[in-house]
Amino acid sequence: MIDIHCHILPGIDDGPKRIEESLEMAKIASLDGITTIVATPHIKEQPCPPEDIETRVAALNARLTEKGIPLNILQGADVSSTVDVSSLHGYTINKTRYILIEFPHLYLPGNAKDIIFRLMMHGYRPIITHPERNLSILGTPRLLFELLDTGLLVQITADSLTGAFGLDIQECASYFLKKGVVNFIATDAHSSRERRPELSGAVKIAARILGEEQADRLVTLNPGNVLQGKAIGA
């Protein structure tokens, strides 16, 4: 499995503080069947330079090799929708045109569609992260559907499907699966304790909704195509 959204780099955002916890997260992910993780630190108004992310990814991969943990870390970012599009170079997933975009948790901006169009015009392929956890979308799911004609792709969180964020969010994530608008399931993991880097439990739930083949696409084929810069389907 491939996890395209994970806060595994140490000391860079609200993920692990120390390399030891990053390594523990890596062990958990590997045991769960994850072979590749895209490291996606938060990028906001004062972003970490992409060169720094690249250096940290290389350092973590070196430690994983040392420890014999069979996991590959690739570069990405979890980019706030408030960051100007002119500042986004270097924050895509594995140097492709795909980019994770995070809208505010409490609301969906009125200009959300304009933000997505602007990203598309600059050559990016935006992936909205965890819309089922956005309070505006949670209350009015059609707000997500209204964005999809822009070419927006959709990533839901594994813990949303398993119920770790509560019943309302779980039902919303399941509803989006049933409607066929979800392209990826990712962990959005932040630690080795809560919000762990595990996908298998969510995939089992998704398989009950979509069938095993389609559920598997959301953590293998689709994210694999993203890493290679290829087109994907829902």
C-alpha positions, -999 to +999 in steps of 0.1 A: +000+000+000+010+036-006+002+064+019+002+098+001-004+119+032+016+114+064+034+137+088+063+114+095+093+138+093+106+148+128+107+183+142+091+200+113+054+205+122+029+189+146+040+154+137+068+135+156+093+156+175+122+132+174+136+108+148+130+079+172+092+084+169+095+087+131+112+053+131+084+039+153+058+052+129+077+036+100+077+002+118+039+005+124+033+014+087+055-014+074+038-040+096+005-027+083+015-034+047+025+001+037+056+001+015+058+038+005+049+070+024+048+105+011+061+128+038+038+158+039+047+184+064+023+213+068+030+243+045+014+275+057+022+312+056+059+307+067+067+275+049+096+251+053+118+253+021+113+223-002+151+218-001+149+213+037+121+187+032+142+169+006+172+168+030+150+155+059+135+128+036+169+116+026+181+115+062+150+095+073+154+071+044+191+066+055+180+057+090+153+033+077+180+015+057+202+014+088+174-001+109+163-026+081+128-011+080+114-019+045+097+015+038+105+042+013+098+079+020+091+103-008+088+141-007+055+160-006+037+186+015+003+193+030-003+227+016-027+252+031-052+267+006-041+302+019-006+298+004-002+318-028+000+297-059+033+314-069+049+300-038+041+263-044+070+252-065+087+222-049+058+212-028+042+187-051+041+149-045+073+133-057+080+162-080+049+155-101+021+180-107-001+165-080-004+185-048-022+181-015-044+211-006-059+216+028-088+239+034-095+253+069-110+227+092-138+250+104-152+261+071-149+260+033-139+294+019-164+310-005-136+312-031-127+275-029-135+269-065-114+299-076-085+286-056-087+252-073-091+268-108-060+289-101-040+258-091-051+241-123-042+271-144-007+269-130-003+233-140-011+216-107-035+188-101-049+195-066-060+167-042-083+180-014-073+164+019-099+150+043-130+169+031-151+147+054-135+165+084-143+200+071-172+213+092-189+231+062-187+199+040-196+177+069-228+197+074-235+201+036-218+174+016-230+188-017-203+215-012-177+189-021-197+178-052-199+214-064-160+215-065-155+183-085-161+198-119-129+216-115-109+184-118-103+182-080-093+149-066-104+136-032-085+120-003-102+108+028-085+098+061-083+062+072-092+071+108-124+088+095-136+055+081-127+035+112-147+060+134-117+075+153-130+110+145-166+102+155-197+088+140-207+119+119-173+120+102-174+082+097-208+084+080-196+113+058-165+094+047-187+064+039-212+085+020-184+099-002-172+064-009-207+053-019-210+083-042-178+073-060-160+105-055-130+093-034-097+088-052-075+080-022-074+068+014-044+081+033-034+080+070-027+117+077-008+101+106+010+123+131+024+099+157+030+063+167+003+065+194-028+084+182-034+090+145-011+061+136+001+053+100-022+024+094-044+018+063-055-018+065-085-013+088-100+014+066-094-006+035-114-035+050-143-011+057-141+004+022-141-031+007-175-037+023-188-006+006-170-007-028-158-043-031-122-054-025-108-044-060-121-009-059-111-004-023-076-016-031-072+009-059-075+037-034-043+027-017-023+011-045-031+018-081-044+054-077-016+066-054+010+047-075-001+066-106+002+098-087+038+090-077+046+085-114+027+116-125+001+095-145-036+102-148-059+083-125-096+074-123-120+074-094 
